[in-house]
Amino acid sequence: MNKIGLVLLALVLTLAAGSSMLFVVSERQFGVVYQLGQIQHVVTEPGLHFKMPPPFQNVVYLDKRLLTLETTDTEPMLTAERQRVVIDWFVRWRISDPSAYIRNVGLDEGAGAMLMNRVVRNAFQEEVNKRTVRELLSTRREELMADVQRQVLQAVRGAERPWGIDVADVRITRIDFAETITRSVFQRMEAERLRVANELRATGFADGEAIRADADRQREVILAEAFREAQKIKGQADAEASRIYSEVFGRDPAFAQFWRSLEAYRASFNSKSDIMVLDPSSEFFKGMRGSAPASR
């Protein structure tokens, strides 16, 4: 039993030692082999590789893919005409020389991104200072990105301490005025729209008053014309009635006198509360005393 345990223990130790001497590098990585704290060699080919067991050798991995660095601050930059603008950008970069990268930048991709952000920011500030807002937005935008990429490449490929980095592309995603300027522009636009709205309301109110005044005038004209026409028709009717009465009364004077008496009675006894004191023998009651008008 003890022999079997010793064999198993030896087998486990052998497997552990063997596994510590193997490492796998994927197609997306560099494998940097250190020996006693110094870079021994860099493995660029993917696959299974051998090394000495720790602490003699160990492996650090770096990403060999194309990486993206995006702007993280919104601090305005000054243009040639002293306008404050905010630029959003991104940079595509990769580690081209792992040994130089580790010696001069850091042990991981984050260190390179932090240094790259500062260099790109300074390059943009320098190039933006040379251009106007119009040039940034249209005519010289491509030139700006090319000049920034050129400056960044000069910085990372320094003769004394190269970073081991290659910059594939620099692109601008947004150019806008600073928030204070944008707010001021929006306030002016709002004030202008409010002025136009008030002007339109005032114009509409004045037009409404004019329409109402014209409608009232037309109403008065129509009523006056209608009243005039009614009076005209009434006058014509009264004249025609008078003509007919005259013609009829002219044919029979006695009937005319009798009719006038009836009209007088109707007007006199219009109200039940009226009181009249008259002489029965007066001419007023002649039509009521039973004397019929003479026949024709």
C-alpha positions in Angstrom: 0.0 0.0 0.0 2.8 2.4 0.8 4.4 1.6 -2.5 1.2 2.4 -4.4 0.9 5.7 -2.5 4.4 6.6 -3.3 3.9 5.8 -7.0 0.7 7.9 -7.1 2.5 10.8 -5.3 5.3 10.6 -7.8 2.9 10.5 -10.7 1.0 13.6 -9.4 4.3 15.5 -8.9 5.4 14.5 -12.4 2.2 15.7 -13.9 2.3 19.0 -12.0 5.9 19.6 -13.1 5.0 18.7 -16.6 2.0 21.0 -16.7 4.0 23.9 -15.3 6.4 23.5 -18.2 3.6 23.8 -20.8 1.6 26.8 -21.8 -0.9 27.6 -24.6 -0.8 30.7 -26.8 -4.0 31.5 -28.7 -4.1 33.3 -32.1 -5.3 36.5 -30.4 -2.3 36.8 -28.0 1.4 37.2 -27.6 3.1 35.0 -25.0 6.0 36.8 -23.3 8.3 34.4 -21.4 10.1 35.8 -18.4 13.2 34.3 -16.9 14.1 35.5 -13.4 12.3 38.8 -14.1 13.8 39.4 -17.5 12.1 38.9 -20.9 13.5 35.7 -22.3 11.6 35.6 -25.6 8.2 36.4 -27.2 6.0 33.7 -28.6 4.0 34.9 -31.6 2.8 31.6 -33.0 -0.3 30.1 -31.5 -0.2 26.6 -30.1 1.3 24.5 -27.3 4.8 25.6 -26.1 7.4 24.6 -23.5 9.1 26.6 -20.8 11.0 26.0 -17.5 8.8 25.5 -14.5 8.3 28.4 -12.0 10.1 30.2 -10.5 12.6 29.9 -13.3 10.3 31.0 -16.0 6.7 32.4 -16.2 4.5 33.7 -19.0 2.6 37.0 -19.5 0.0 37.4 -22.3 -0.7 40.5 -24.3 -3.5 41.0 -26.8 -2.3 41.2 -30.4 -5.7 42.2 -31.9 -6.7 45.7 -33.1 -7.8 47.6 -30.0 -10.1 50.6 -29.8 -9.5 53.7 -27.6 -12.4 56.1 -27.3 -12.3 59.6 -25.8 -13.2 59.8 -22.2 -13.2 63.5 -21.4 -15.4 66.4 -22.6 -13.1 69.3 -21.9 -13.5 71.9 -24.7 -10.7 72.8 -27.1 -10.0 76.2 -28.6 -10.2 76.7 -32.4 -8.2 79.3 -34.4 -11.0 81.9 -33.8 -11.1 81.1 -30.1 -14.3 79.1 -30.2 -14.7 76.4 -27.6 -15.6 73.0 -29.2 -15.9 69.5 -27.9 -14.5 66.6 -30.0 -15.3 62.9 -29.6 -12.8 60.6 -31.3 -11.6 57.0 -31.3 -8.2 55.4 -32.2 -7.6 51.9 -33.5 -4.2 50.6 -32.3 -2.4 47.4 -31.7 0.7 46.1 -29.9 3.4 45.5 -32.6 6.5 44.9 -30.4 5.6 43.2 -27.1 9.2 43.5 -25.7 9.4 47.3 -26.3 5.8 47.7 -25.0 6.5 46.0 -21.7 9.8 47.9 -21.2 8.5 51.3 -22.1 4.7 51.3 -21.5 3.5 48.6 -19.1 2.5 45.0 -18.5 -1.1 45.2 -19.9 -3.2 46.9 -22.5 -4.6 49.4 -20.0 -1.3 51.1 -19.5 -0.9 51.7 -23.3 -4.5 53.0 -23.5 -3.9 55.5 -20.7 -0.7 56.9 -22.3 -2.3 56.9 -25.8 -5.3 58.9 -24.5 -3.0 61.7 -23.3 -1.0 61.8 -26.5 -4.1 61.8 -28.8 -5.7 64.5 -26.6 -2.6 66.8 -26.9 -2.4 66.1 -30.7 -6.0 67.1 -31.2 -5.6 70.2 -29.1 -2.6 71.3 -31.2 -4.3 70.7 -34.5 -7.6 72.2 -33.5 -5.8 75.4 -32.5 -4.7 75.8 -36.1 -8.2 75.5 -37.7 -11.5 77.3 -37.7 -14.9 75.8 -36.8 -15.9 75.7 -40.5 -12.7 73.8 -41.4 -13.2 71.3 -38.6 -16.8 70.6 -39.7 -16.2 70.4 -43.5 -13.2 71.3 -45.6 -10.3 70.1 -43.5 -11.8 67.4 -41.3 -9.9 64.6 -43.1 -6.7 66.6 -43.0 -7.2 67.1 -39.2 -7.5 63.3 -38.6 -4.5 62.6 -40.8 -2.3 65.1 -39.0 -3.4 63.8 -35.5 -2.5 60.3 -36.6 0.9 61.5 -37.8 1.6 63.2 -34.5 0.6 60.2 -32.5 2.8 57.9 -34.6 5.7 60.2 -34.1 5.2 60.1 -30.3 4.8 56.3 -30.0 7.7 55.6 -32.4 10.1 57.8 -30.6 13.8 57.1 -31.4 14.8 56.8 -27.7 12.0 54.8 -26.2 9.6 53.3 -28.8 6.3 52.1 -27.4 6.0 49.0 -29.5 2.6 50.3 -30.7 1.2 50.8 -34.2 -1.7 53.2 -34.8 -4.0 52.0 -37.6 -6.6 54.9 -37.7 -7.8 58.0 -36.0 -11.4 59.1 -36.5 -13.7 61.9 -35.3 -17.2 60.9 -34.3 -18.6 64.3 -33.2 -17.7 68.0 -33.2 -19.9 70.3 -31.2 -19.8 73.6 -29.4 -19.1 73.6 -25.7 -22.2 73.2 -23.4 -22.2 76.9 -22.4 -22.2 78.0 -26.0 -24.8 75.5 -27.0 -27.0 76.6 -24.1 -26.7 80.2 -25.1 -27.5 79.3 -28.7 -30.6 77.4 -27.6 -31.7 80.3 -25.4 -31.4 82.7 -28.3 -33.3 80.3 -30.6 -36.0 79.9 -27.9 -36.3 83.7 -27.5 -36.5 84.1 -31.2 -39.2 81.5 -31.5 -41.1 83.1 -28.6 -40.9 86.5 -30.3 -42.2 85.0 -33.6 -45.0 83.2 -31.7 -46.0 86.4 -29.9 -45.9 88.3 -33.2 -48.1 85.7 -34.8 -50.6 85.8 -31.9 -50.8 89.6 -32.0 -51.3 89.4 -35.8 -54.0 86.8 -35.4 -55.7 88.8 -32.7 -55.7 91.9 -34.9 -57.0 90.0 -37.8 -59.7 88.5 -35.6 -60.7 92.0 -34.4 -60.8 93.2 -38.0 -63.0 90.2 -39.1 -65.4 90.8 -36.2 -65.6 94.5 -36.9 -66.3 93.8 -40.6 -68.9 91.2 -39.6 -70.6 93.7 -37.3 -70.6 96.4 -40.0 -72.1 94.0 -42.5 -74.7 93.0 -40.0 -75.7 96.6 -39.4 -75.8 97.3 -43.1 -78.0 94.2 -43.7 -80.4 95.1 -40.9 -80.6 98.7 -42.1 -81.3 97.6 -45.7 -83.9 95.1 -44.4 -85.6 97.7 -42.3 -85.6 100.1 -45.3 -87.0 97.5 -47.5 -89.7 96.6 -44.9 -90.7 100.2 -44.5 -90.9 100.6 -48.2 -93.1 97.6 -48.6 -95.2 98.7 -45.6 -95.6 102.2 -47.1 -96.6 100.7 -50.4 -99.1 98.4 -48.7 -100.5 101.4 -46.7 -100.8 103.4 -49.8 -102.6 100.6 -51.6 -104.9 100.1 -48.6 -105.7 103.8 -48.6 -106.4 103.7 -52.3 -108.7 100.8 -51.9 -110.5 102.4 -48.9 -110.9 105.6 -50.8 -112.2 103.8 -53.8 -114.7 101.9 -51.7 -115.7 104.8 -49.6 -116.1 107.0 -52.6 -118.7 104.6 -54.0 -120.8 104.6 -50.7 -120.3 107.6 -48.4 -122.9 106.3 -45.9 -121.0 103.1 -45.5 -117.8 105.0 -45.1 -119.3 107.0 -42.3 -120.6 103.8 -40.7 -117.2 102.2 -41.0 -115.4 105.2 -39.4 -117.9 105.0 -36.5 -117.1 101.3 -35.9 -113.4 102.2 -35.9 -114.1 104.9 -33.4 -116.1 102.6 -31.2 -113.3 100.0 -31.4 -110.7 102.5 -30.4 -112.8 104.0 -27.5 -113.9 100.7 -25.9 -110.5 99.0 -26.2 -110.1 98.5 -22.4 -112.8 97.3 -20.0 -111.6 99.7 -17.4 -112.1 102.8 -19.5 -115.0 105.2 -18.5 -116.6 107.6 -20.9 -119.2 110.3 -20.1 -121.1 111.3 -23.3 -124.5 112.7 -24.3 -126.5 109.8 -25.8 -128.0 112.2 -28.2 -124.6 113.2 -29.6 -123.5 112.3 -33.1 -120.9 109.8 -31.6 -123.7 107.2 -31.0 -125.4 107.8 -34.2 -124.1 104.5 -35.7 -125.4 102.6 -32.6 -129.0 103.9 -32.7 -130.1 101.4 -35.3 -130.2 103.6 -38.3 -128.8 101.6 -41.1 -126.9 103.2 -43.8 -128.9 104.1 -46.8 -128.8 101.5 -49.5 -127.4 102.3 -52.9 
